[in-house]
Amino acid sequence: MTIGTENEPTLKDIVRKLDILTADVEKLKDVVEKFNDRFSNYQQATQWVVQLAFTLIVSATVTVIVTSVLRR
């Protein structure tokens, strides 16, 4: 009676697959880091746009108020 070891992976097969998985995880880490950098840039740009819009609204409001006060 023989044990069916033909279909079972060897330690070399497992190590090889672990090496492949490790390489894939490292690639994924790089992709995530690039995505985080890009997201941070977009977030900062959005914040600048909001600040610019707020500044424009405030300056327009101040202009209208000052103009109406000086006309009196």
PQR file with spaces between the fields and no chain letter, atoms N, CA, C, O and H, PARSE charges and radii, in Angstrom:
ATOM       1  N    MET     1       0.825   -1.166    0.000 -0.4000 1.5000
ATOM       2  CA   MET     1       0.000    0.000    0.000 -0.0000 2.0000
ATOM       3  C    MET     1       0.880    1.244    0.000  0.5500 1.7000
ATOM       4  O    MET     1       1.782    1.371    0.828 -0.5500 1.4000
ATOM       5  N    THR     2       0.618    2.159   -0.928 -0.4000 1.5000
ATOM       6  CA   THR     2       1.418    3.367   -1.031 -0.0000 2.0000
ATOM       7  C    THR     2       0.570    4.582   -0.647  0.5500 1.7000
ATOM       8  O    THR     2      -0.650    4.591   -0.814 -0.5500 1.4000
ATOM       9  H    THR     2      -0.115    2.055   -1.601  0.4000 1.0000
ATOM      10  N    ILE     3       1.248    5.595   -0.134 -0.4000 1.5000
ATOM      11  CA   ILE     3       0.577    6.827    0.228 -0.0000 2.0000
ATOM      12  C    ILE     3       0.616    7.749   -0.979  0.5500 1.7000
ATOM      13  O    ILE     3       1.660    7.887   -1.615 -0.5500 1.4000
ATOM      14  H    ILE     3       2.239    5.588    0.001  0.4000 1.0000
ATOM      15  N    GLY     4      -0.482    8.369   -1.297 -0.4000 1.5000
ATOM      16  CA   GLY     4      -0.575    9.227   -2.483 -0.0000 2.0000
ATOM      17  C    GLY     4       0.077   10.584   -2.252  0.5500 1.7000
ATOM      18  O    GLY     4      -0.609   11.553   -1.929 -0.5500 1.4000
ATOM      19  H    GLY     4      -1.331    8.257   -0.780  0.4000 1.0000
ATOM      20  N    THR     5       1.385   10.662   -2.412 -0.4000 1.5000
ATOM      21  CA   THR     5       2.112   11.918   -2.225 -0.0000 2.0000
ATOM      22  C    THR     5       2.316   12.647   -3.545  0.5500 1.7000
ATOM      23  O    THR     5       2.955   13.699   -3.567 -0.5500 1.4000
ATOM      24  H    THR     5       1.943    9.875   -2.675  0.4000 1.0000
ATOM      25  N    GLU     6       1.798   12.122   -4.629 -0.4000 1.5000
ATOM      26  CA   GLU     6       2.010   12.734   -5.931 -0.0000 2.0000
ATOM      27  C    GLU     6       1.323   14.102   -6.031  0.5500 1.7000
ATOM      28  O    GLU     6       1.857   15.003   -6.677 -0.5500 1.4000
ATOM      29  H    GLU     6       1.279   11.267   -4.610  0.4000 1.0000
ATOM      30  N    ASN     7       0.175   14.273   -5.418 -0.4000 1.5000
ATOM      31  CA   ASN     7      -0.577   15.513   -5.529 -0.0000 2.0000
ATOM      32  C    ASN     7      -0.252   16.501   -4.422  0.5500 1.7000
ATOM      33  O    ASN     7      -0.651   17.664   -4.489 -0.5500 1.4000
ATOM      34  H    ASN     7      -0.259   13.541   -4.893  0.4000 1.0000
ATOM      35  N    GLU     8       0.447   16.063   -3.434 -0.4000 1.5000
ATOM      36  CA   GLU     8       0.760   16.948   -2.319 -0.0000 2.0000
ATOM      37  C    GLU     8       1.951   17.840   -2.669  0.5500 1.7000
ATOM      38  O    GLU     8       2.926   17.376   -3.261 -0.5500 1.4000
ATOM      39  H    GLU     8       0.772   15.118   -3.379  0.4000 1.0000
ATOM      40  N    PRO     9       1.868   19.120   -2.303 -0.5600 1.5000
ATOM      41  CA   PRO     9       2.992   20.018   -2.601  0.2800 2.0000
ATOM      42  C    PRO     9       4.188   19.715   -1.696  0.5500 1.7000
ATOM      43  O    PRO     9       4.047   19.301   -0.546 -0.5500 1.4000
ATOM      44  N    THR    10       5.340   19.936   -2.259 -0.4000 1.5000
ATOM      45  CA   THR    10       6.556   19.755   -1.473 -0.0000 2.0000
ATOM      46  C    THR    10       6.891   21.066   -0.769  0.5500 1.7000
ATOM      47  O    THR    10       6.278   22.098   -1.042 -0.5500 1.4000
ATOM      48  H    THR    10       5.454   20.273   -3.193  0.4000 1.0000
ATOM      49  N    LEU    11       7.846   21.022    0.119 -0.4000 1.5000
ATOM      50  CA   LEU    11       8.270   22.241    0.805 -0.0000 2.0000
ATOM      51  C    LEU    11       8.834   23.257   -0.187  0.5500 1.7000
ATOM      52  O    LEU    11       8.660   24.464   -0.012 -0.5500 1.4000
ATOM      53  H    LEU    11       8.344   20.184    0.341  0.4000 1.0000
ATOM      54  N    LYS    12       9.506   22.769   -1.223 -0.4000 1.5000
ATOM      55  CA   LYS    12      10.033   23.677   -2.245 -0.0000 2.0000
ATOM      56  C    LYS    12       8.903   24.407   -2.958  0.5500 1.7000
ATOM      57  O    LYS    12       9.013   25.599   -3.249 -0.5500 1.4000
ATOM      58  H    LYS    12       9.647   21.790   -1.365  0.4000 1.0000
ATOM      59  N    ASP    13       7.812   23.688   -3.241 -0.4000 1.5000
ATOM      60  CA   ASP    13       6.657   24.316   -3.890 -0.0000 2.0000
ATOM      61  C    ASP    13       6.062   25.395   -2.991  0.5500 1.7000
ATOM      62  O    ASP    13       5.712   26.479   -3.457 -0.5500 1.4000
ATOM      63  H    ASP    13       7.723   22.721   -3.004  0.4000 1.0000
ATOM      64  N    ILE    14       5.954   25.097   -1.726 -0.4000 1.5000
ATOM      65  CA   ILE    14       5.388   26.054   -0.779 -0.0000 2.0000
ATOM      66  C    ILE    14       6.281   27.279   -0.649  0.5500 1.7000
ATOM      67  O    ILE    14       5.792   28.409   -0.622 -0.5500 1.4000
ATOM      68  H    ILE    14       6.239   24.216   -1.348  0.4000 1.0000
ATOM      69  N    VAL    15       7.584   27.058   -0.568 -0.4000 1.5000
ATOM      70  CA   VAL    15       8.526   28.182   -0.461 -0.0000 2.0000
ATOM      71  C    VAL    15       8.461   29.030   -1.717  0.5500 1.7000
ATOM      72  O    VAL    15       8.487   30.258   -1.628 -0.5500 1.4000
ATOM      73  H    VAL    15       7.981   26.140   -0.590  0.4000 1.0000
ATOM      74  N    ARG    16       8.376   28.413   -2.874 -0.4000 1.5000
ATOM      75  CA   ARG    16       8.295   29.134   -4.135 -0.0000 2.0000
ATOM      76  C    ARG    16       7.027   29.997   -4.170  0.5500 1.7000
ATOM      77  O    ARG    16       7.069   31.159   -4.573 -0.5500 1.4000
ATOM      78  H    ARG    16       8.355   27.416   -2.946  0.4000 1.0000
ATOM      79  N    LYS    17       5.911   29.418   -3.745 -0.4000 1.5000
ATOM      80  CA   LYS    17       4.667   30.183   -3.729 -0.0000 2.0000
ATOM      81  C    LYS    17       4.727   31.320   -2.712  0.5500 1.7000
ATOM      82  O    LYS    17       4.205   32.405   -2.966 -0.5500 1.4000
ATOM      83  H    LYS    17       5.877   28.474   -3.417  0.4000 1.0000
ATOM      84  N    LEU    18       5.353   31.082   -1.577 -0.4000 1.5000
ATOM      85  CA   LEU    18       5.521   32.151   -0.588 -0.0000 2.0000
ATOM      86  C    LEU    18       6.386   33.277   -1.130  0.5500 1.7000
ATOM      87  O    LEU    18       6.116   34.451   -0.876 -0.5500 1.4000
ATOM      88  H    LEU    18       5.778   30.200   -1.371  0.4000 1.0000
ATOM      89  N    ASP    19       7.424   32.922   -1.877 -0.4000 1.5000
ATOM      90  CA   ASP    19       8.265   33.947   -2.492 -0.0000 2.0000
ATOM      91  C    ASP    19       7.462   34.776   -3.502  0.5500 1.7000
ATOM      92  O    ASP    19       7.613   35.996   -3.569 -0.5500 1.4000
ATOM      93  H    ASP    19       7.643   31.968   -2.084  0.4000 1.0000
ATOM      94  N    ILE    20       6.626   34.120   -4.269 -0.4000 1.5000
ATOM      95  CA   ILE    20       5.789   34.827   -5.240 -0.0000 2.0000
ATOM      96  C    ILE    20       4.812   35.745   -4.517  0.5500 1.7000
ATOM      97  O    ILE    20       4.615   36.892   -4.918 -0.5500 1.4000
ATOM      98  H    ILE    20       6.503   33.129   -4.214  0.4000 1.0000
ATOM      99  N    LEU    21       4.202   35.234   -3.451 -0.4000 1.5000
ATOM     100  CA   LEU    21       3.266   36.052   -2.680 -0.0000 2.0000
ATOM     101  C    LEU    21       3.969   37.242   -2.040  0.5500 1.7000
ATOM     102  O    LEU    21       3.416   38.341   -1.997 -0.5500 1.4000
ATOM     103  H    LEU    21       4.362   34.302   -3.126  0.4000 1.0000
ATOM     104  N    THR    22       5.170   37.032   -1.548 -0.4000 1.5000
ATOM     105  CA   THR    22       5.937   38.120   -0.947 -0.0000 2.0000
ATOM     106  C    THR    22       6.238   39.196   -1.980  0.5500 1.7000
ATOM     107  O    THR    22       6.124   40.386   -1.687 -0.5500 1.4000
ATOM     108  H    THR    22       5.619   36.139   -1.583  0.4000 1.0000
ATOM     109  N    ALA    23       6.619   38.794   -3.176 -0.4000 1.5000
ATOM     110  CA   ALA    23       6.885   39.756   -4.246 -0.0000 2.0000
ATOM     111  C    ALA    23       5.610   40.511   -4.618  0.5500 1.7000
ATOM     112  O    ALA    23       5.645   41.718   -4.856 -0.5500 1.4000
ATOM     113  H    ALA    23       6.712   37.828   -3.414  0.4000 1.0000
ATOM     114  N    ASP    24       4.489   39.798   -4.667 -0.4000 1.5000
ATOM     115  CA   ASP    24       3.213   40.451   -4.984 -0.0000 2.0000
ATOM     116  C    ASP    24       2.823   41.458   -3.904  0.5500 1.7000
ATOM     117  O    ASP    24       2.316   42.536   -4.215 -0.5500 1.4000
ATOM     118  H    ASP    24       4.460   38.818   -4.473  0.4000 1.0000
ATOM     119  N    VAL    25       3.053   41.118   -2.654 -0.4000 1.5000
ATOM     120  CA   VAL    25       2.738   42.029   -1.547 -0.0000 2.0000
ATOM     121  C    VAL    25       3.617   43.277   -1.627  0.5500 1.7000
ATOM     122  O    VAL    25       3.139   44.383   -1.371 -0.5500 1.4000
ATOM     123  H    VAL    25       3.465   40.243   -2.401  0.4000 1.0000
ATOM     124  N    GLU    26       4.868   43.117   -1.970 -0.4000 1.5000
ATOM     125  CA   GLU    26       5.764   44.269   -2.104 -0.0000 2.0000
ATOM     126  C    GLU    26       5.300   45.184   -3.241  0.5500 1.7000
ATOM     127  O    GLU    26       5.320   46.408   -3.107 -0.5500 1.4000
ATOM     128  H    GLU    26       5.255   42.218   -2.177  0.4000 1.0000
ATOM     129  N    LYS    27       4.883   44.584   -4.357 -0.4000 1.5000
ATOM     130  CA   LYS    27       4.362   45.385   -5.472 -0.0000 2.0000
ATOM     131  C    LYS    27       3.099   46.123   -5.039  0.5500 1.7000
ATOM     132  O    LYS    27       2.909   47.289   -5.382 -0.5500 1.4000
ATOM     133  H    LYS    27       4.867   43.590   -4.466  0.4000 1.0000
ATOM     134  N    LEU    28       2.247   45.450   -4.295 -0.4000 1.5000
ATOM     135  CA   LEU    28       1.017   46.064   -3.816 -0.0000 2.0000
ATOM     136  C    LEU    28       1.311   47.211   -2.862  0.5500 1.7000
ATOM     137  O    LEU    28       0.625   48.233   -2.884 -0.5500 1.4000
ATOM     138  H    LEU    28       2.402   44.502   -4.016  0.4000 1.0000
ATOM     139  N    LYS    29       2.326   47.045   -2.026 -0.4000 1.5000
ATOM     140  CA   LYS    29       2.728   48.128   -1.123 -0.0000 2.0000
ATOM     141  C    LYS    29       3.151   49.354   -1.914  0.5500 1.7000
ATOM     142  O    LYS    29       2.804   50.478   -1.549 -0.5500 1.4000
ATOM     143  H    LYS    29       2.884   46.215   -2.009  0.4000 1.0000
ATOM     144  N    ASP    30       3.898   49.152   -2.993 -0.4000 1.5000
ATOM     145  CA   ASP    30       4.330   50.272   -3.835 -0.0000 2.0000
ATOM     146  C    ASP    30       3.130   50.967   -4.479  0.5500 1.7000
ATOM     147  O    ASP    30       3.074   52.196   -4.533 -0.5500 1.4000
ATOM     148  H    ASP    30       4.180   48.239   -3.290  0.4000 1.0000
ATOM     149  N    VAL    31       2.183   50.185   -4.960 -0.4000 1.5000
ATOM     150  CA   VAL    31       0.997   50.754   -5.596 -0.0000 2.0000
ATOM     151  C    VAL    31       0.186   51.557   -4.583  0.5500 1.7000
ATOM     152  O    VAL    31      -0.291   52.650   -4.890 -0.5500 1.4000
ATOM     153  H    VAL    31       2.229   49.187   -4.916  0.4000 1.0000
ATOM     154  N    VAL    32       0.031   51.016   -3.378 -0.4000 1.5000
ATOM     155  CA   VAL    32      -0.731   51.707   -2.343 -0.0000 2.0000
ATOM     156  C    VAL    32      -0.032   53.000   -1.938  0.5500 1.7000
ATOM     157  O    VAL    32      -0.686   54.016   -1.705 -0.5500 1.4000
ATOM     158  H    VAL    32       0.418   50.129   -3.128  0.4000 1.0000
ATOM     159  N    GLU    33       1.295   52.961   -1.853 -0.4000 1.5000
ATOM     160  CA   GLU    33       2.046   54.168   -1.498 -0.0000 2.0000
ATOM     161  C    GLU    33       1.864   55.254   -2.565  0.5500 1.7000
ATOM     162  O    GLU    33       1.677   56.424   -2.232 -0.5500 1.4000
ATOM     163  H    GLU    33       1.826   52.135   -2.042  0.4000 1.0000
ATOM     164  N    LYS    34       1.917   54.872   -3.836 -0.4000 1.5000
ATOM     165  CA   LYS    34       1.695   55.836   -4.916 -0.0000 2.0000
ATOM     166  C    LYS    34       0.280   56.390   -4.864  0.5500 1.7000
ATOM     167  O    LYS    34       0.066   57.585   -5.067 -0.5500 1.4000
ATOM     168  H    LYS    34       2.069   53.921   -4.107  0.4000 1.0000
ATOM     169  N    PHE    35      -0.689   55.514   -4.588 -0.4000 1.5000
ATOM     170  CA   PHE    35      -2.069   55.966   -4.482 -0.0000 2.0000
ATOM     171  C    PHE    35      -2.222   56.943   -3.324  0.5500 1.7000
ATOM     172  O    PHE    35      -2.899   57.962   -3.463 -0.5500 1.4000
ATOM     173  H    PHE    35      -0.514   54.543   -4.423  0.4000 1.0000
ATOM     174  N    ASN    36      -1.611   56.651   -2.197 -0.4000 1.5000
ATOM     175  CA   ASN    36      -1.692   57.549   -1.045 -0.0000 2.0000
ATOM     176  C    ASN    36      -1.082   58.912   -1.359  0.5500 1.7000
ATOM     177  O    ASN    36      -1.617   59.945   -0.954 -0.5500 1.4000
ATOM     178  H    ASN    36      -1.061   55.823   -2.085  0.4000 1.0000
ATOM     179  N    ASP    37       0.036   58.914   -2.079 -0.4000 1.5000
ATOM     180  CA   ASP    37       0.651   60.184   -2.474 -0.0000 2.0000
ATOM     181  C    ASP    37      -0.285   60.976   -3.378  0.5500 1.7000
ATOM     182  O    ASP    37      -0.473   62.179   -3.196 -0.5500 1.4000
ATOM     183  H    ASP    37       0.470   58.075   -2.408  0.4000 1.0000
ATOM     184  N    ARG    38      -0.866   60.291   -4.351 -0.4000 1.5000
ATOM     185  CA   ARG    38      -1.781   60.949   -5.279 -0.0000 2.0000
ATOM     186  C    ARG    38      -3.013   61.478   -4.545  0.5500 1.7000
ATOM     187  O    ARG    38      -3.457   62.601   -4.788 -0.5500 1.4000
ATOM     188  H    ARG    38      -0.713   59.314   -4.499  0.4000 1.0000
ATOM     189  N    PHE    39      -3.553   60.670   -3.657 -0.4000 1.5000
ATOM     190  CA   PHE    39      -4.723   61.087   -2.888 -0.0000 2.0000
ATOM     191  C    PHE    39      -4.403   62.303   -2.026  0.5500 1.7000
ATOM     192  O    PHE    39      -5.214   63.222   -1.910 -0.5500 1.4000
ATOM     193  H    PHE    39      -3.193   59.758   -3.460  0.4000 1.0000
ATOM     194  N    SER    40      -3.227   62.301   -1.430 -0.4000 1.5000
ATOM     195  CA   SER    40      -2.811   63.436   -0.607 -0.0000 2.0000
ATOM     196  C    SER    40      -2.707   64.700   -1.453  0.5500 1.7000
ATOM     197  O    SER    40      -3.118   65.775   -1.017 -0.5500 1.4000
ATOM     198  H    SER    40      -2.569   61.555   -1.525  0.4000 1.0000
ATOM     199  N    ASN    41      -2.163   64.576   -2.650 -0.4000 1.5000
ATOM     200  CA   ASN    41      -2.060   65.733   -3.552 -0.0000 2.0000
ATOM     201  C    ASN    41      -3.437   66.258   -3.934  0.5500 1.7000
ATOM     202  O    ASN    41      -3.664   67.468   -3.924 -0.5500 1.4000
ATOM     203  H    ASN    41      -1.829   63.702   -3.004  0.4000 1.0000
ATOM     204  N    TYR    42      -4.367   65.353   -4.273 -0.4000 1.5000
ATOM     205  CA   TYR    42      -5.718   65.778   -4.626 -0.0000 2.0000
ATOM     206  C    TYR    42      -6.415   66.432   -3.441  0.5500 1.7000
ATOM     207  O    TYR    42      -7.129   67.422   -3.599 -0.5500 1.4000
ATOM     208  H    TYR    42      -4.183   64.370   -4.281  0.4000 1.0000
ATOM     209  N    GLN    43      -6.204   65.877   -2.264 -0.4000 1.5000
ATOM     210  CA   GLN    43      -6.825   66.440   -1.064 -0.0000 2.0000
ATOM     211  C    GLN    43      -6.302   67.852   -0.802  0.5500 1.7000
ATOM     212  O    GLN    43      -7.073   68.752   -0.469 -0.5500 1.4000
ATOM     213  H    GLN    43      -5.624   65.073   -2.136  0.4000 1.0000
ATOM     214  N    GLN    44      -5.009   68.040   -0.952 -0.4000 1.5000
ATOM     215  CA   GLN    44      -4.416   69.352   -0.740 -0.0000 2.0000
ATOM     216  C    GLN    44      -4.918   70.343   -1.796  0.5500 1.7000
ATOM     217  O    GLN    44      -5.219   71.492   -1.472 -0.5500 1.4000
ATOM     218  H    GLN    44      -4.383   67.309   -1.223  0.4000 1.0000
ATOM     219  N    ALA    45      -5.008   69.909   -3.042 -0.4000 1.5000
ATOM     220  CA   ALA    45      -5.494   70.784   -4.103 -0.0000 2.0000
ATOM     221  C    ALA    45      -6.947   71.174   -3.856  0.5500 1.7000
ATOM     222  O    ALA    45      -7.330   72.325   -4.066 -0.5500 1.4000
ATOM     223  H    ALA    45      -4.763   68.976   -3.306  0.4000 1.0000
ATOM     224  N    THR    46      -7.746   70.226   -3.414 -0.4000 1.5000
ATOM     225  CA   THR    46      -9.138   70.524   -3.103 -0.0000 2.0000
ATOM     226  C    THR    46      -9.237   71.536   -1.971  0.5500 1.7000
ATOM     227  O    THR    46     -10.060   72.450   -2.019 -0.5500 1.4000
ATOM     228  H    THR    46      -7.435   69.291   -3.243  0.4000 1.0000
ATOM     229  N    GLN    47      -8.406   71.375   -0.964 -0.4000 1.5000
ATOM     230  CA   GLN    47      -8.399   72.317    0.153 -0.0000 2.0000
ATOM     231  C    GLN    47      -8.031   73.722   -0.322  0.5500 1.7000
ATOM     232  O    GLN    47      -8.618   74.707    0.124 -0.5500 1.4000
ATOM     233  H    GLN    47      -7.737   70.633   -0.925  0.4000 1.0000
ATOM     234  N    TRP    48      -7.056   73.807   -1.227 -0.4000 1.5000
ATOM     235  CA   TRP    48      -6.662   75.118   -1.765 -0.0000 2.0000
ATOM     236  C    TRP    48      -7.809   75.755   -2.551  0.5500 1.7000
ATOM     237  O    TRP    48      -8.037   76.961   -2.452 -0.5500 1.4000
ATOM     238  H    TRP    48      -6.579   73.007   -1.589  0.4000 1.0000
ATOM     239  N    VAL    49      -8.526   74.948   -3.326 -0.4000 1.5000
ATOM     240  CA   VAL    49      -9.651   75.475   -4.107 -0.0000 2.0000
ATOM     241  C    VAL    49     -10.745   75.990   -3.174  0.5500 1.7000
ATOM     242  O    VAL    49     -11.326   77.048   -3.420 -0.5500 1.4000
ATOM     243  H    VAL    49      -8.341   73.968   -3.406  0.4000 1.0000
ATOM     244  N    VAL    50     -11.023   75.253   -2.118 -0.4000 1.5000
ATOM     245  CA   VAL    50     -12.036   75.690   -1.152 -0.0000 2.0000
ATOM     246  C    VAL    50     -11.604   76.991   -0.487  0.5500 1.7000
ATOM     247  O    VAL    50     -12.415   77.902   -0.320 -0.5500 1.4000
ATOM     248  H    VAL    50     -10.551   74.394   -1.918  0.4000 1.0000
ATOM     249  N    GLN    51     -10.345   77.084   -0.111 -0.4000 1.5000
ATOM     250  CA   GLN    51      -9.845   78.309    0.510 -0.0000 2.0000
ATOM     251  C    GLN    51      -9.916   79.484   -0.460  0.5500 1.7000
ATOM     252  O    GLN    51     -10.258   80.599   -0.066 -0.5500 1.4000
ATOM     253  H    GLN    51      -9.686   76.344   -0.247  0.4000 1.0000
ATOM     254  N    LEU    52      -9.596   79.237   -1.717 -0.4000 1.5000
ATOM     255  CA   LEU    52      -9.673   80.286   -2.728 -0.0000 2.0000
ATOM     256  C    LEU    52     -11.110   80.759   -2.914  0.5500 1.7000
ATOM     257  O    LEU    52     -11.372   81.960   -2.984 -0.5500 1.4000
ATOM     258  H    LEU    52      -9.318   78.331   -2.038  0.4000 1.0000
ATOM     259  N    ALA    53     -12.034   79.813   -2.994 -0.4000 1.5000
ATOM     260  CA   ALA    53     -13.445   80.169   -3.147 -0.0000 2.0000
ATOM     261  C    ALA    53     -13.926   80.976   -1.940  0.5500 1.7000
ATOM     262  O    ALA    53     -14.624   81.977   -2.096 -0.5500 1.4000
ATOM     263  H    ALA    53     -11.822   78.837   -2.937  0.4000 1.0000
ATOM     264  N    PHE    54     -13.557   80.543   -0.756 -0.4000 1.5000
ATOM     265  CA   PHE    54     -13.954   81.268    0.452 -0.0000 2.0000
ATOM     266  C    PHE    54     -13.370   82.680    0.457  0.5500 1.7000
ATOM     267  O    PHE    54     -14.054   83.640    0.809 -0.5500 1.4000
ATOM     268  H    PHE    54     -12.990   79.730   -0.629  0.4000 1.0000
ATOM     269  N    THR    55     -12.112   82.797    0.068 -0.4000 1.5000
ATOM     270  CA   THR    55     -11.468   84.111    0.012 -0.0000 2.0000
ATOM     271  C    THR    55     -12.169   85.021   -0.991  0.5500 1.7000
ATOM     272  O    THR    55     -12.391   86.199   -0.710 -0.5500 1.4000
ATOM     273  H    THR    55     -11.556   82.016   -0.218  0.4000 1.0000
ATOM     274  N    LEU    56     -12.517   84.485   -2.152 -0.4000 1.5000
ATOM     275  CA   LEU    56     -13.223   85.284   -3.155 -0.0000 2.0000
ATOM     276  C    LEU    56     -14.591   85.732   -2.656  0.5500 1.7000
ATOM     277  O    LEU    56     -14.989   86.874   -2.888 -0.5500 1.4000
ATOM     278  H    LEU    56     -12.336   83.528   -2.380  0.4000 1.0000
ATOM     279  N    ILE    57     -15.308   84.856   -1.980 -0.4000 1.5000
ATOM     280  CA   ILE    57     -16.622   85.212   -1.432 -0.0000 2.0000
ATOM     281  C    ILE    57     -16.483   86.300   -0.374  0.5500 1.7000
ATOM     282  O    ILE    57     -17.251   87.262   -0.363 -0.5500 1.4000
ATOM     283  H    ILE    57     -14.985   83.929   -1.792  0.4000 1.0000
ATOM     284  N    VAL    58     -15.503   86.149    0.515 -0.4000 1.5000
ATOM     285  CA   VAL    58     -15.285   87.141    1.570 -0.0000 2.0000
ATOM     286  C    VAL    58     -14.884   88.481    0.964  0.5500 1.7000
ATOM     287  O    VAL    58     -15.398   89.522    1.372 -0.5500 1.4000
ATOM     288  H    VAL    58     -14.879   85.367    0.507  0.4000 1.0000
ATOM     289  N    SER    59     -13.986   88.464    0.011 -0.4000 1.5000
ATOM     290  CA   SER    59     -13.548   89.736   -0.584 -0.0000 2.0000
ATOM     291  C    SER    59     -14.686   90.415   -1.342  0.5500 1.7000
ATOM     292  O    SER    59     -14.799   91.640   -1.308 -0.5500 1.4000
ATOM     293  H    SER    59     -13.569   87.618   -0.320  0.4000 1.0000
ATOM     294  N    ALA    60     -15.522   89.649   -2.019 -0.4000 1.5000
ATOM     295  CA   ALA    60     -16.669   90.235   -2.712 -0.0000 2.0000
ATOM     296  C    ALA    60     -17.654   90.825   -1.706  0.5500 1.7000
ATOM     297  O    ALA    60     -18.200   91.905   -1.928 -0.5500 1.4000
ATOM     298  H    ALA    60     -15.431   88.654   -2.047  0.4000 1.0000
ATOM     299  N    THR    61     -17.878   90.122   -0.610 -0.4000 1.5000
ATOM     300  CA   THR    61     -18.776   90.622    0.429 -0.0000 2.0000
ATOM     301  C    THR    61     -18.244   91.910    1.040  0.5500 1.7000
ATOM     302  O    THR    61     -18.991   92.870    1.228 -0.5500 1.4000
ATOM     303  H    THR    61     -17.434   89.244   -0.429  0.4000 1.0000
ATOM     304  N    VAL    62     -16.953   91.927    1.347 -0.4000 1.5000
ATOM     305  CA   VAL    62     -16.337   93.134    1.920 -0.0000 2.0000
ATOM     306  C    VAL    62     -16.432   94.287    0.920  0.5500 1.7000
ATOM     307  O    VAL    62     -16.709   95.418    1.318 -0.5500 1.4000
ATOM     308  H    VAL    62     -16.346   91.147    1.194  0.4000 1.0000
ATOM     309  N    THR    63     -16.214   94.031   -0.331 -0.4000 1.5000
ATOM     310  CA   THR    63     -16.292   95.068   -1.362 -0.0000 2.0000
ATOM     311  C    THR    63     -17.697   95.658   -1.429  0.5500 1.7000
ATOM     312  O    THR    63     -17.863   96.875   -1.501 -0.5500 1.4000
ATOM     313  H    THR    63     -15.989   93.112   -0.655  0.4000 1.0000
ATOM     314  N    VAL    64     -18.693   94.801   -1.406 -0.4000 1.5000
ATOM     315  CA   VAL    64     -20.078   95.281   -1.457 -0.0000 2.0000
ATOM     316  C    VAL    64     -20.396   96.115   -0.220  0.5500 1.7000
ATOM     317  O    VAL    64     -21.022   97.169   -0.329 -0.5500 1.4000
ATOM     318  H    VAL    64     -18.558   93.812   -1.347  0.4000 1.0000
ATOM     319  N    ILE    65     -19.973   95.657    0.945 -0.4000 1.5000
ATOM     320  CA   ILE    65     -20.256   96.383    2.190 -0.0000 2.0000
ATOM     321  C    ILE    65     -19.528   97.723    2.195  0.5500 1.7000
ATOM     322  O    ILE    65     -20.130   98.747    2.516 -0.5500 1.4000
ATOM     323  H    ILE    65     -19.465   94.801    1.033  0.4000 1.0000
ATOM     324  N    VAL    66     -18.264   97.732    1.849 -0.4000 1.5000
ATOM     325  CA   VAL    66     -17.486   98.971    1.842 -0.0000 2.0000
ATOM     326  C    VAL    66     -18.067   99.950    0.820  0.5500 1.7000
ATOM     327  O    VAL    66     -18.175  101.144    1.102 -0.5500 1.4000
ATOM     328  H    VAL    66     -17.775   96.899    1.588  0.4000 1.0000
ATOM     329  N    THR    67     -18.428   99.471   -0.325 -0.4000 1.5000
ATOM     330  CA   THR    67     -19.009  100.339   -1.361 -0.0000 2.0000
ATOM     331  C    THR    67     -20.316  100.960   -0.875  0.5500 1.7000
ATOM     332  O    THR    67     -20.551  102.151   -1.076 -0.5500 1.4000
ATOM     333  H    THR    67     -18.340   98.502   -0.554  0.4000 1.0000
ATOM     334  N    SER    68     -21.156  100.165   -0.244 -0.4000 1.5000
ATOM     335  CA   SER    68     -22.434  100.700    0.219 -0.0000 2.0000
ATOM     336  C    SER    68     -22.245  101.676    1.373  0.5500 1.7000
ATOM     337  O    SER    68     -23.010  102.633    1.490 -0.5500 1.4000
ATOM     338  H    SER    68     -20.965   99.197   -0.080  0.4000 1.0000
ATOM     339  N    VAL    69     -21.256  101.463    2.222 -0.4000 1.5000
ATOM     340  CA   VAL    69     -20.998  102.383    3.337 -0.0000 2.0000
ATOM     341  C    VAL    69     -20.418  103.701    2.805  0.5500 1.7000
ATOM     342  O    VAL    69     -20.795  104.770    3.284 -0.5500 1.4000
ATOM     343  H    VAL    69     -20.635  100.685    2.127  0.4000 1.0000
ATOM     344  N    LEU    70     -19.534  103.642    1.850 -0.4000 1.5000
ATOM     345  CA   LEU    70     -18.913  104.862    1.336 -0.0000 2.0000
ATOM     346  C    LEU    70     -19.865  105.709    0.510  0.5500 1.7000
ATOM     347  O    LEU    70     -19.644  106.914    0.390 -0.5500 1.4000
ATOM     348  H    LEU    70     -19.228  102.774    1.461  0.4000 1.0000
ATOM     349  N    ARG    71     -20.896  105.145   -0.054 -0.4000 1.5000
ATOM     350  CA   ARG    71     -21.860  105.895   -0.840 -0.0000 2.0000
ATOM     351  C    ARG    71     -22.753  106.767    0.043  0.5500 1.7000
ATOM     352  O    ARG    71     -23.332  107.740   -0.441 -0.5500 1.4000
ATOM     353  H    ARG    71     -21.076  104.166    0.043  0.4000 1.0000
ATOM     354  N    ARG    72     -22.868  106.441    1.300 -0.4000 1.5000
ATOM     355  CA   ARG    72     -23.739  107.209    2.212 -0.0000 2.0000
ATOM     356  C    ARG    72     -23.130  108.459    2.616  0.5500 1.7000
ATOM     357  O    ARG    72     -23.728  109.219    3.378 -0.5500 1.4000
ATOM     358  H    ARG    72     -22.398  105.651    1.692  0.4000 1.0000
